[in-house]
Amino acid sequence: MCNLPVGPQTTAPAELFPFCSPRCRSVDLFRWSEGKYAIVENISERADLLEDYLEEVDKRADELEEQGDDDSGW
């Protein structure tokens, strides 16, 4: 987070590793919770995942389109 060097796991405090401070640990957790990080998997090798993903994208696009057609003002 802050780019300070962190010692090896054997010398760094176990409760902070791999972070240098509680602040950096909290910043990292916040970024995960905000979706700024992601675990990426090559879905081209998993046709089932790709199909599920495309179906979900289509479904969400339809939902957004329906919301746009709503004349209620909200």
Buried (B, 14 or more C-beta within 10 A) or exposed (E): EEEEEBEEEEEBEEEEBEBBBEEBBEEBEEEEEEEEEEEEEEBEEEEEEEEEEEEEEEEEEEEEEEEEEEEEEE
